Amino acid sequence: MTSRRAAGALFAVPVALGLSLGLGLTMGLARAQDGATTVPKSAVTPGTPGADPAPADALRPSLGQEDVIPPGSGAPVGEITPSALDEGASWEAAVETANAPTPLIGAEQVEAVKTINDYFNGIINLQGRFEQVDPSNKRTSGRFYVLRPGKIRFDYAPPSALRIVADGYSLAIEDSDLKTVEKYPIKSTPFRLLLADDVDLGRDARIVGVEREEGGLAISLEDKGGDTGGRIKLYFMTDSGLELKEWMITDAQGLTTKVTVNNIVAGRKVPDDFFKSKEKFSPFQ
C-alpha cells in the first residue's frame, strides 16, 4: 500500500520539469471626499414676502438650524453619488482586463503548442532548484536533474527524507525515514508527456487551454483518455526565449500543488547511474 508521504510525493512528481474591489472602492471614496464642498446656506425668514413656506414633506432641520432642503432638489454638491463609485469600479475593471491573460485559439494556439513541444524536445541535460507548496501550504525544496529521454531525479532538502528517481522505465519514491522504496511504471505518471523521445502535447494530452500574458505563456493539460482526474498547468517565461518557471497540479478533488523552478542550468552532465534507484534500504542505513 502506498504510504501517505509517498503518495504526496508522487502527486508532486511532475514539478521536476518544472487591484482588489476594495482598492477601487477606496479610491472612489477618496476622490469623493477630496471634491466635497459645503452646501451653501440661504436663510429663509418666515413671513418674508415672496418666501414660500416649507412643504409638509420637506426635510426638517436639526435643532438650531434654519434651513430646509427643498423636496425634489438634487444631491448637495460634493455628496457621494453612485456615479462616483461607479467611476472607481470601472477604473479597476479596466486594469484587471488589461492585465488578464489572453486565450489563444486556432492558429495561434497551434503555434504556441509547437513552441512548447520544441522546448521540451530540445532538453537533454538540465538541472536546477525547485520549491514546492502542497495543498496544506507546506513548503519543501531541493534540487532536480533531468537527462532525456526518460530520466529524472529529485533530491529533497532536509528535513524531508524523500528522493524521487526515474531511470527511463520506472519511477521510484525513496523514503529514508520509513526505509521504503516504492516503484511505478513511468508511463503511468505525467513524465510520459514531458520526458518522451518525441514530446507532442497535442497528441498525448488533452489541451484545455493556452494563454498568453506579458512576458509569459501558460498551457493547461488533462489526461487524454480520461482515466486520471485533475489538471496540470505549466507556466513559461518568454522574455528571453521560452523557459519553464512554474507548474501547478490540481487533483480530482480540487487540491493544488505548486512548484517553482529556478537557477536552471542546461548541458551539465551527470553519470547515467546517477538516475539508478535503490532496490531496498539496509536496516542499518
Phi and psi restraints in degrees (value plus and minus 20) as a CYANA .aco file:
   2 THR   PHI     -90.3   -50.3
   2 THR   PSI     108.3   148.3
   3 SER   PHI     -88.4   -48.4
   3 SER   PSI     136.7   176.7
   4 ARG   PHI     -81.9   -41.9
   4 ARG   PSI     -60.4   -20.4
   5 ARG   PHI     -87.6   -47.6
   5 ARG   PSI     -61.1   -21.1
   6 ALA   PHI     -86.4   -46.4
   6 ALA   PSI     -59.5   -19.5
   7 ALA   PHI     -81.4   -41.4
   7 ALA   PSI     -60.9   -20.9
   8 GLY   PHI     -83.4   -43.4
   8 GLY   PSI     -59.0   -19.0
   9 ALA   PHI     -86.1   -46.1
   9 ALA   PSI     -61.9   -21.9
  10 LEU   PHI     -83.5   -43.5
  10 LEU   PSI     -58.0   -18.0
  11 PHE   PHI     -79.5   -39.5
  11 PHE   PSI     -53.4   -13.4
  12 ALA   PHI    -114.6   -74.6
  12 ALA   PSI     -21.1    18.9
  13 VAL   PHI     -71.7   -31.7
  13 VAL   PSI     -64.9   -24.9
  14 PRO   PHI     -82.7   -42.7
  14 PRO   PSI     -26.5    13.5
  15 VAL   PHI     -87.3   -47.3
  15 VAL   PSI     -39.7     0.3
  16 ALA   PHI     -74.5   -34.5
  16 ALA   PSI     -61.8   -21.8
  17 LEU   PHI    -102.6   -62.6
  17 LEU   PSI      12.9    52.9
  20 SER   PHI     -83.2   -43.2
  20 SER   PSI     146.5   186.5
  21 LEU   PHI     -81.1   -41.1
  21 LEU   PSI     -56.5   -16.5
  22 GLY   PHI     -79.5   -39.5
  22 GLY   PSI     -58.9   -18.9
  23 LEU   PHI     -84.0   -44.0
  23 LEU   PSI     -66.4   -26.4
  24 GLY   PHI     -82.4   -42.4
  24 GLY   PSI     -61.0   -21.0
  25 LEU   PHI     -86.0   -46.0
  25 LEU   PSI     -63.5   -23.5
  26 THR   PHI     -81.0   -41.0
  26 THR   PSI     -62.9   -22.9
  27 MET   PHI     -85.0   -45.0
  27 MET   PSI     -57.7   -17.7
  28 GLY   PHI     -84.0   -44.0
  28 GLY   PSI     -62.8   -22.8
  29 LEU   PHI     -86.0   -46.0
  29 LEU   PSI     -59.8   -19.8
  30 ALA   PHI     -82.7   -42.7
  30 ALA   PSI     -62.0   -22.0
  31 ARG   PHI     -84.0   -44.0
  31 ARG   PSI     -59.1   -19.1
  32 ALA   PHI     -86.7   -46.7
  32 ALA   PSI     -59.5   -19.5
  33 GLN   PHI     -87.3   -47.3
  33 GLN   PSI     -62.1   -22.1
  34 ASP   PHI     -80.5   -40.5
  34 ASP   PSI     -52.5   -12.5
  35 GLY   PHI    -114.2   -74.2
  35 GLY   PSI     -15.8    24.2
  36 ALA   PHI     -90.4   -50.4
  36 ALA   PSI     122.0   162.0
  37 THR   PHI    -151.3  -111.3
  37 THR   PSI     144.6   184.6
  38 THR   PHI    -102.1   -62.1
  38 THR   PSI     116.5   156.5
  39 VAL   PHI     -91.4   -51.4
  39 VAL   PSI     101.8   141.8
  40 PRO   PHI     -82.3   -42.3
  40 PRO   PSI     119.1   159.1
  41 LYS   PHI    -123.2   -83.2
  41 LYS   PSI     116.1   156.1
  42 SER   PHI    -141.2  -101.2
  42 SER   PSI      92.3   132.3
  43 ALA   PHI     -88.8   -48.8
  43 ALA   PSI     113.8   153.8
  44 VAL   PHI    -135.7   -95.7
  44 VAL   PSI      94.5   134.5
  45 THR   PHI    -112.2   -72.2
  45 THR   PSI     104.3   144.3
  46 PRO   PHI     -78.1   -38.1
  46 PRO   PSI     117.9   157.9
  47 GLY   PHI      66.9   106.9
  47 GLY   PSI     -22.8    17.2
  48 THR   PHI     -88.4   -48.4
  48 THR   PSI     112.9   152.9
  49 PRO   PHI     -79.8   -39.8
  49 PRO   PSI     117.2   157.2
  50 GLY   PHI      66.0   106.0
  50 GLY   PSI     -28.1    11.9
  51 ALA   PHI    -107.7   -67.7
  51 ALA   PSI     108.1   148.1
  52 ASP   PHI    -103.2   -63.2
  52 ASP   PSI     117.7   157.7
  53 PRO   PHI     -87.1   -47.1
  53 PRO   PSI     130.9   170.9
  54 ALA   PHI     -87.9   -47.9
  54 ALA   PSI     112.0   152.0
  55 PRO   PHI     -85.6   -45.6
  55 PRO   PSI     143.5   183.5
  56 ALA   PHI     -84.5   -44.5
  56 ALA   PSI     -50.1   -10.1
  57 ASP   PHI    -115.0   -75.0
  57 ASP   PSI      -8.1    31.9
  58 ALA   PHI     -93.1   -53.1
  58 ALA   PSI     135.6   175.6
  59 LEU   PHI     -87.1   -47.1
  59 LEU   PSI     107.5   147.5
  60 ARG   PHI    -107.9   -67.9
  60 ARG   PSI     122.1   162.1
  61 PRO   PHI     -95.4   -55.4
  61 PRO   PSI     140.4   180.4
  62 SER   PHI     -92.4   -52.4
  62 SER   PSI     147.9   187.9
  63 LEU   PHI     -78.9   -38.9
  63 LEU   PSI     114.0   154.0
  64 GLY   PHI      68.6   108.6
  64 GLY   PSI     -26.3    13.7
  65 GLN   PHI    -120.5   -80.5
  65 GLN   PSI     133.3   173.3
  66 GLU   PHI    -131.4   -91.4
  66 GLU   PSI     -26.7    13.3
  67 ASP   PHI    -108.3   -68.3
  67 ASP   PSI     134.1   174.1
  68 VAL   PHI    -153.1  -113.1
  68 VAL   PSI     105.8   145.8
  69 ILE   PHI     -99.9   -59.9
  69 ILE   PSI      99.5   139.5
  70 PRO   PHI     -81.0   -41.0
  70 PRO   PSI     121.2   161.2
  71 PRO   PHI     -86.5   -46.5
  71 PRO   PSI     128.0   168.0
  72 GLY   PHI      63.2   103.2
  72 GLY   PSI     -26.3    13.7
  73 SER   PHI     -95.6   -55.6
  73 SER   PSI     138.1   178.1
  74 GLY   PHI     -93.0   -53.0
  74 GLY   PSI     155.2   195.2
  75 ALA   PHI     -84.4   -44.4
  75 ALA   PSI     122.9   162.9
  76 PRO   PHI     -76.7   -36.7
  76 PRO   PSI     132.9   172.9
  77 VAL   PHI     -79.3   -39.3
  77 VAL   PSI     112.7   152.7
  78 GLY   PHI      69.9   109.9
  78 GLY   PSI     -30.3     9.7
  79 GLU   PHI     -88.6   -48.6
  79 GLU   PSI     123.9   163.9
  80 ILE   PHI     -90.0   -50.0
  80 ILE   PSI     100.3   140.3
  81 THR   PHI    -129.9   -89.9
  81 THR   PSI     140.0   180.0
  82 PRO   PHI     -73.6   -33.6
  82 PRO   PSI     -53.8   -13.8
  83 SER   PHI     -84.1   -44.1
  83 SER   PSI     -51.7   -11.7
  84 ALA   PHI     -85.9   -45.9
  84 ALA   PSI     -61.6   -21.6
  85 LEU   PHI     -90.7   -50.7
  85 LEU   PSI     -59.2   -19.2
  86 ASP   PHI     -81.0   -41.0
  86 ASP   PSI     -55.3   -15.3
  87 GLU   PHI     -82.2   -42.2
  87 GLU   PSI     -63.8   -23.8
  88 GLY   PHI     -85.4   -45.4
  88 GLY   PSI     -63.4   -23.4
  89 ALA   PHI     -84.2   -44.2
  89 ALA   PSI     -59.1   -19.1
  90 SER   PHI     -85.1   -45.1
  90 SER   PSI     -58.4   -18.4
  91 TRP   PHI     -83.1   -43.1
  91 TRP   PSI     -63.7   -23.7
  92 GLU   PHI     -84.7   -44.7
  92 GLU   PSI     -62.4   -22.4
  93 ALA   PHI     -80.8   -40.8
  93 ALA   PSI     -58.2   -18.2
  94 ALA   PHI     -84.9   -44.9
  94 ALA   PSI     -59.1   -19.1
  95 VAL   PHI     -85.4   -45.4
  95 VAL   PSI     -65.2   -25.2
  96 GLU   PHI     -83.1   -43.1
  96 GLU   PSI     -60.3   -20.3
  97 THR   PHI     -83.9   -43.9
  97 THR   PSI     -59.6   -19.6
  98 ALA   PHI     -86.8   -46.8
  98 ALA   PSI     -52.8   -12.8
  99 ASN   PHI    -111.2   -71.2
  99 ASN   PSI     -28.1    11.9
 100 ALA   PHI     -90.1   -50.1
 100 ALA   PSI     123.5   163.5
 101 PRO   PHI     -82.1   -42.1
 101 PRO   PSI     131.2   171.2
 102 THR   PHI    -121.2   -81.2
 102 THR   PSI      96.9   136.9
 103 PRO   PHI     -84.4   -44.4
 103 PRO   PSI     118.6   158.6
 104 LEU   PHI    -124.1   -84.1
 104 LEU   PSI     113.8   153.8
 105 ILE   PHI    -152.4  -112.4
 105 ILE   PSI     147.1   187.1
 106 GLY   PHI      39.7    79.7
 106 GLY   PSI    -156.0  -116.0
 107 ALA   PHI     -82.4   -42.4
 107 ALA   PSI     -53.3   -13.3
 108 GLU   PHI     -84.9   -44.9
 108 GLU   PSI     -60.9   -20.9
 109 GLN   PHI     -86.7   -46.7
 109 GLN   PSI     -63.0   -23.0
 110 VAL   PHI     -78.5   -38.5
 110 VAL   PSI     -63.6   -23.6
 111 GLU   PHI     -86.1   -46.1
 111 GLU   PSI     -60.4   -20.4
 112 ALA   PHI     -85.0   -45.0
 112 ALA   PSI     -62.3   -22.3
 113 VAL   PHI     -84.3   -44.3
 113 VAL   PSI     -58.8   -18.8
 114 LYS   PHI     -82.0   -42.0
 114 LYS   PSI     -61.1   -21.1
 115 THR   PHI     -81.6   -41.6
 115 THR   PSI     -60.8   -20.8
 116 ILE   PHI     -88.2   -48.2
 116 ILE   PSI     -63.4   -23.4
 117 ASN   PHI     -77.3   -37.3
 117 ASN   PSI     -65.1   -25.1
 118 ASP   PHI     -82.4   -42.4
 118 ASP   PSI     -56.0   -16.0
 119 TYR   PHI     -81.7   -41.7
 119 TYR   PSI     -70.4   -30.4
 120 PHE   PHI     -88.8   -48.8
 120 PHE   PSI     -57.9   -17.9
 121 ASN   PHI     -87.6   -47.6
 121 ASN   PSI     -41.4    -1.4
 122 GLY   PHI    -103.8   -63.8
 122 GLY   PSI     -26.6    13.4
 123 ILE   PHI    -104.0   -64.0
 123 ILE   PSI     109.7   149.7
 124 ILE   PHI    -138.1   -98.1
 124 ILE   PSI     -87.7   -47.7
 125 ASN   PHI    -130.1   -90.1
 125 ASN   PSI     114.7   154.7
 126 LEU   PHI    -174.2  -134.2
 126 LEU   PSI     121.5   161.5
 127 GLN   PHI    -172.6  -132.6
 127 GLN   PSI     141.9   181.9
 128 GLY   PHI     156.6   196.6
 128 GLY   PSI    -185.0  -145.0
 129 ARG   PHI    -130.6   -90.6
 129 ARG   PSI     133.7   173.7
 130 PHE   PHI    -155.0  -115.0
 130 PHE   PSI     131.8   171.8
 131 GLU   PHI    -148.9  -108.9
 131 GLU   PSI     108.1   148.1
 132 GLN   PHI    -135.5   -95.5
 132 GLN   PSI     115.0   155.0
 133 VAL   PHI    -142.0  -102.0
 133 VAL   PSI      96.8   136.8
 134 ASP   PHI    -108.8   -68.8
 134 ASP   PSI     157.1   197.1
 135 PRO   PHI     -80.0   -40.0
 135 PRO   PSI     -42.0    -2.0
 136 SER   PHI    -113.1   -73.1
 136 SER   PSI      -9.5    30.5
 137 ASN   PHI      50.9    90.9
 137 ASN   PSI      -1.0    39.0
 138 LYS   PHI     -99.4   -59.4
 138 LYS   PSI     113.9   153.9
 139 ARG   PHI    -127.5   -87.5
 139 ARG   PSI     113.6   153.6
 140 THR   PHI    -153.3  -113.3
 140 THR   PSI     142.6   182.6
 141 SER   PHI    -170.9  -130.9
 141 SER   PSI     154.5   194.5
 142 GLY   PHI     145.6   185.6
 142 GLY   PSI    -179.8  -139.8
 143 ARG   PHI    -138.2   -98.2
 143 ARG   PSI     130.8   170.8
 144 PHE   PHI    -149.7  -109.7
 144 PHE   PSI     135.4   175.4
 145 TYR   PHI    -159.1  -119.1
 145 TYR   PSI     118.4   158.4
 146 VAL   PHI    -148.6  -108.6
 146 VAL   PSI     116.2   156.2
 147 LEU   PHI    -156.0  -116.0
 147 LEU   PSI      83.0   123.0
 148 ARG   PHI    -103.5   -63.5
 148 ARG   PSI     128.1   168.1
 149 PRO   PHI    -107.3   -67.3
 149 PRO   PSI     126.2   166.2
 150 GLY   PHI      68.2   108.2
 150 GLY   PSI     -31.5     8.5
 151 LYS   PHI    -133.2   -93.2
 151 LYS   PSI     117.1   157.1
 152 ILE   PHI    -176.6  -136.6
 152 ILE   PSI     132.9   172.9
 153 ARG   PHI    -167.6  -127.6
 153 ARG   PSI     118.6   158.6
 154 PHE   PHI    -140.6  -100.6
 154 PHE   PSI     104.7   144.7
 155 ASP   PHI    -128.0   -88.0
 155 ASP   PSI      87.6   127.6
 156 TYR   PHI     -98.3   -58.3
 156 TYR   PSI     117.3   157.3
 157 ALA   PHI     -95.7   -55.7
 157 ALA   PSI     128.0   168.0
 158 PRO   PHI     -75.3   -35.3
 158 PRO   PSI     127.8   167.8
 159 PRO   PHI    -105.9   -65.9
 159 PRO   PSI     -18.3    21.7
 160 SER   PHI     -84.1   -44.1
 160 SER   PSI     122.7   162.7
 161 ALA   PHI    -127.9   -87.9
 161 ALA   PSI      -4.0    36.0
 162 LEU   PHI    -113.1   -73.1
 162 LEU   PSI     127.5   167.5
 163 ARG   PHI    -161.3  -121.3
 163 ARG   PSI     117.4   157.4
 164 ILE   PHI    -139.6   -99.6
 164 ILE   PSI     107.8   147.8
 165 VAL   PHI    -155.9  -115.9
 165 VAL   PSI     111.6   151.6
 166 ALA   PHI    -140.7  -100.7
 166 ALA   PSI     109.0   149.0
 167 ASP   PHI    -122.0   -82.0
 167 ASP   PSI     -11.0    29.0
 168 GLY   PHI      85.4   125.4
 168 GLY   PSI     -38.4     1.6
 169 TYR   PHI    -142.2  -102.2
 169 TYR   PSI     -63.6   -23.6
 170 SER   PHI    -153.3  -113.3
 170 SER   PSI     139.4   179.4
 171 LEU   PHI    -136.6   -96.6
 171 LEU   PSI     106.8   146.8
 172 ALA   PHI    -132.0   -92.0
 172 ALA   PSI     118.1   158.1
 173 ILE   PHI    -132.0   -92.0
 173 ILE   PSI      91.9   131.9
 174 GLU   PHI    -122.2   -82.2
 174 GLU   PSI     111.5   151.5
 175 ASP   PHI    -143.2  -103.2
 175 ASP   PSI      85.4   125.4
 176 SER   PHI     -94.7   -54.7
 176 SER   PSI     -37.2     2.8
 177 ASP   PHI     -94.8   -54.8
 177 ASP   PSI     -67.9   -27.9
 178 LEU   PHI    -105.0   -65.0
 178 LEU   PSI     -28.5    11.5
 179 LYS   PHI      37.5    77.5
 179 LYS   PSI      26.1    66.1
 180 THR   PHI    -143.6  -103.6
 180 THR   PSI     131.1   171.1
 181 VAL   PHI    -152.5  -112.5
 181 VAL   PSI      98.2   138.2
 182 GLU   PHI    -137.8   -97.8
 182 GLU   PSI     112.4   152.4
 183 LYS   PHI    -140.2  -100.2
 183 LYS   PSI     126.3   166.3
 184 TYR   PHI    -157.3  -117.3
 184 TYR   PSI     126.8   166.8
 185 PRO   PHI     -81.6   -41.6
 185 PRO   PSI     114.0   154.0
 186 ILE   PHI     -83.4   -43.4
 186 ILE   PSI     -45.6    -5.6
 187 LYS   PHI     -90.0   -50.0
 187 LYS   PSI     -34.9     5.1
 188 SER   PHI    -113.5   -73.5
 188 SER   PSI     -14.0    26.0
 189 THR   PHI    -136.2   -96.2
 189 THR   PSI     143.2   183.2
 190 PRO   PHI     -83.3   -43.3
 190 PRO   PSI     -31.8     8.2
 191 PHE   PHI     -80.4   -40.4
 191 PHE   PSI     -46.4    -6.4
 192 ARG   PHI     -79.9   -39.9
 192 ARG   PSI     -46.6    -6.6
 193 LEU   PHI     -96.4   -56.4
 193 LEU   PSI     -58.0   -18.0
 194 LEU   PHI    -124.7   -84.7
 194 LEU   PSI     -36.2     3.8
 195 LEU   PHI    -133.6   -93.6
 195 LEU   PSI      -9.3    30.7
 196 ALA   PHI     -87.3   -47.3
 196 ALA   PSI     142.8   182.8
 197 ASP   PHI     -78.6   -38.6
 197 ASP   PSI     -59.3   -19.3
 198 ASP   PHI    -149.8  -109.8
 198 ASP   PSI      79.8   119.8
 199 VAL   PHI     -96.0   -56.0
 199 VAL   PSI     103.5   143.5
 200 ASP   PHI    -164.1  -124.1
 200 ASP   PSI      72.1   112.1
 201 LEU   PHI     -85.4   -45.4
 201 LEU   PSI     -54.1   -14.1
 202 GLY   PHI     -86.6   -46.6
 202 GLY   PSI     -50.0   -10.0
 203 ARG   PHI    -103.2   -63.2
 203 ARG   PSI     -59.7   -19.7
 204 ASP   PHI    -121.8   -81.8
 204 ASP   PSI     -26.6    13.4
 205 ALA   PHI    -162.0  -122.0
 205 ALA   PSI     145.3   185.3
 206 ARG   PHI    -115.6   -75.6
 206 ARG   PSI      99.5   139.5
 207 ILE   PHI    -102.8   -62.8
 207 ILE   PSI      93.4   133.4
 208 VAL   PHI     -99.6   -59.6
 208 VAL   PSI     -55.8   -15.8
 209 GLY   PHI    -198.1  -158.1
 209 GLY   PSI     135.2   175.2
 210 VAL   PHI    -150.5  -110.5
 210 VAL   PSI     112.5   152.5
 211 GLU   PHI    -150.5  -110.5
 211 GLU   PSI     126.4   166.4
 212 ARG   PHI    -142.6  -102.6
 212 ARG   PSI     117.4   157.4
 213 GLU   PHI    -157.6  -117.6
 213 GLU   PSI     155.4   195.4
 214 GLU   PHI     -80.1   -40.1
 214 GLU   PSI      97.5   137.5
 215 GLY   PHI      57.3    97.3
 215 GLY   PSI      -9.7    30.3
 216 GLY   PHI    -173.3  -133.3
 216 GLY   PSI     143.0   183.0
 217 LEU   PHI    -163.7  -123.7
 217 LEU   PSI     119.9   159.9
 218 ALA   PHI    -155.6  -115.6
 218 ALA   PSI     126.0   166.0
 219 ILE   PHI    -154.8  -114.8
 219 ILE   PSI     114.7   154.7
 220 SER   PHI    -129.4   -89.4
 220 SER   PSI     112.9   152.9
 221 LEU   PHI    -148.5  -108.5
 221 LEU   PSI     127.7   167.7
 222 GLU   PHI    -150.5  -110.5
 222 GLU   PSI     142.0   182.0
 223 ASP   PHI     -82.7   -42.7
 223 ASP   PSI     108.7   148.7
 224 LYS   PHI     -88.3   -48.3
 224 LYS   PSI     -54.1   -14.1
 225 GLY   PHI    -102.7   -62.7
 225 GLY   PSI     -31.5     8.5
 226 GLY   PHI      57.7    97.7
 226 GLY   PSI     -11.8    28.2
 227 ASP   PHI     -97.0   -57.0
 227 ASP   PSI     -45.7    -5.7
 228 THR   PHI    -136.0   -96.0
 228 THR   PSI     105.4   145.4
 229 GLY   PHI     -97.6   -57.6
 229 GLY   PSI     146.1   186.1
 230 GLY   PHI      80.8   120.8
 230 GLY   PSI    -198.0  -158.0
 231 ARG   PHI    -170.8  -130.8
 231 ARG   PSI     127.4   167.4
 232 ILE   PHI    -138.1   -98.1
 232 ILE   PSI     114.2   154.2
 233 LYS   PHI    -145.0  -105.0
 233 LYS   PSI     104.1   144.1
 234 LEU   PHI    -124.4   -84.4
 234 LEU   PSI     114.4   154.4
 235 TYR   PHI    -134.2   -94.2
 235 TYR   PSI     111.9   151.9
 236 PHE   PHI    -142.0  -102.0
 236 PHE   PSI     126.7   166.7
 237 MET   PHI    -109.9   -69.9
 237 MET   PSI     123.6   163.6
 238 THR   PHI    -145.0  -105.0
 238 THR   PSI      -9.6    30.4
 239 ASP   PHI     -82.0   -42.0
 239 ASP   PSI     -62.7   -22.7
 240 SER   PHI    -154.2  -114.2
 240 SER   PSI      52.6    92.6
 241 GLY   PHI      61.0   101.0
 241 GLY   PSI     151.7   191.7
 242 LEU   PHI    -103.3   -63.3
 242 LEU   PSI     113.5   153.5
 243 GLU   PHI    -168.7  -128.7
 243 GLU   PSI     107.1   147.1
 244 LEU   PHI     -83.8   -43.8
 244 LEU   PSI     112.4   152.4
 245 LYS   PHI    -139.7   -99.7
 245 LYS   PSI     -56.0   -16.0
 246 GLU   PHI    -174.4  -134.4
 246 GLU   PSI     132.5   172.5
 247 TRP   PHI    -157.7  -117.7
 247 TRP   PSI     107.2   147.2
 248 MET   PHI    -140.4  -100.4
 248 MET   PSI     108.9   148.9
 249 ILE   PHI    -136.5   -96.5
 249 ILE   PSI     101.8   141.8
 250 THR   PHI    -132.4   -92.4
 250 THR   PSI     102.4   142.4
 251 ASP   PHI    -103.8   -63.8
 251 ASP   PSI    -197.9  -157.9
 252 ALA   PHI     -85.0   -45.0
 252 ALA   PSI     -41.3    -1.3
 253 GLN   PHI    -110.1   -70.1
 253 GLN   PSI     -19.2    20.8
 254 GLY   PHI      66.9   106.9
 254 GLY   PSI     -11.2    28.8
 255 LEU   PHI    -105.3   -65.3
 255 LEU   PSI     115.7   155.7
 256 THR   PHI    -138.2   -98.2
 256 THR   PSI     113.7   153.7
 257 THR   PHI    -132.6   -92.6
 257 THR   PSI     110.8   150.8
 258 LYS   PHI    -137.0   -97.0
 258 LYS   PSI     116.0   156.0
 259 VAL   PHI    -149.7  -109.7
 259 VAL   PSI     111.5   151.5
 260 THR   PHI    -131.4   -91.4
 260 THR   PSI     113.5   153.5
 261 VAL   PHI    -133.0   -93.0
 261 VAL   PSI     126.1   166.1
 262 ASN   PHI    -174.0  -134.0
 262 ASN   PSI     156.5   196.5
 263 ASN   PHI      30.9    70.9
 263 ASN   PSI      22.1    62.1
 264 ILE   PHI     -96.0   -56.0
 264 ILE   PSI     112.3   152.3
 265 VAL   PHI    -145.6  -105.6
 265 VAL   PSI     108.2   148.2
 266 ALA   PHI    -123.3   -83.3
 266 ALA   PSI     130.2   170.2
 267 GLY   PHI      66.8   106.8
 267 GLY   PSI     -21.1    18.9
 268 ARG   PHI    -107.0   -67.0
 268 ARG   PSI      96.1   136.1
 269 LYS   PHI    -103.6   -63.6
 269 LYS   PSI     131.1   171.1
 270 VAL   PHI    -152.3  -112.3
 270 VAL   PSI     135.3   175.3
 271 PRO   PHI     -82.4   -42.4
 271 PRO   PSI     131.6   171.6
 272 ASP   PHI     -80.0   -40.0
 272 ASP   PSI     -57.1   -17.1
 273 ASP   PHI     -92.9   -52.9
 273 ASP   PSI     -25.0    15.0
 274 PHE   PHI     -81.9   -41.9
 274 PHE   PSI     -43.5    -3.5
 275 PHE   PHI    -123.6   -83.6
 275 PHE   PSI       0.3    40.3
 276 LYS   PHI    -114.7   -74.7
 276 LYS   PSI     109.4   149.4
 277 SER   PHI    -111.6   -71.6
 277 SER   PSI     143.8   183.8
 278 LYS   PHI     -91.5   -51.5
 278 LYS   PSI     129.0   169.0
 279 GLU   PHI    -102.5   -62.5
 279 GLU   PSI     -56.4   -16.4
 280 LYS   PHI    -185.2  -145.2
 280 LYS   PSI     147.7   187.7
 281 PHE   PHI    -116.0   -76.0
 281 PHE   PSI     119.9   159.9
 282 SER   PHI     -90.9   -50.9
 282 SER   PSI     123.9   163.9
 283 PRO   PHI     -78.3   -38.3
 283 PRO   PSI     -41.5    -1.5
 284 PHE   PHI    -121.0   -81.0
 284 PHE   PSI     -16.6    23.4
